[in-house]
Amino acid sequence: MGDRKTSLTVAVDPRLAAYAEQLVETGKAADVSAVVNDALSEKAGRDALDRLRETAAQADPARVDRMLAHIDAQAAALPER
């Protein structure tokens, strides 16, 4: 994605709007758009982590152990720095 922003029209709870404005007034955010961008970025990150945890929960422990052993063997073969 580029740096170009997409304009959205949203409705938020009054207390959340007041909180966003407070962040701007205290200099903790550049503007309300920055607050919303940060919140959505955090949500996207949490969702991605949840998906990763769901996938990891389905992993075959024996296969994971074999893969880790293979990685450890490769790492041991690397020259010292």
N, C-alpha and C positions, 0 to 999 in steps of 0.2 A: 504494500500500500504506500501511496505517496504521502506527502505532507499536507495535501489539500484536505480540508475538513468538509464534512457533510453537515448541513444544517438540519436540525430536528426540532419539532415542536413537541414538548412533553408537558405533562401535568404531574406535579409532585406534591406530597403532603406539605402543608404549611410549615410544620416544624423542620422538615428537611430543607425547604427553601430558606428558612431563616438561618439554619446552620450553615448552608452554603454561603450565604451573604456574610455571615460572621467570619468565616474563613477568609473571605476576600477582604473584609474590613480590617482584620488583624494581620493581613499580609501573609497568611499561610497558603493562599492560593492567588493566582493572577486574576482569575475571574471565575464566574460560576461555571462556564464551559470547562475550565480546567478541573474543577471539582467533579463534574459529571464524568469527564474523561478518565480521571484517576479512579473513580468508583467503578466504572465499567471495566477498566483494565484489571483491577483487583478481582472483580467477579469472574472475568474470563480466565485469569490465572488459577483461581480456586476451582473452577469447573474443569480446567485441563488437568489439574492435580487429582481431582476426584476420578476422572476417567482413567488416569494412569494407575491410581490405586485399585480401581475395579479390574483393570487388565492384570495387574500384578497379583491380585487375589486368585486369579484363574491359572497362574503359572504352575508348571510342574516343578516342584522343589528339586527333584533329582536332576532335571535338565539344567536348572539354574546353577546348581552346584558344579555340574560339569563345565558349564560356560565360565563360571568364575575361576575354576581351576585352570582352564585354558588361558584365560586372561592373566592370571598370576604367573603361569609358566612363561608366557610371552614377555611379561614385565621383568621377570628374573633374567631373561636372556638379553635384555637391553644393556648397552655399555653404561658404566658408571659415569656420572657427570661430575 
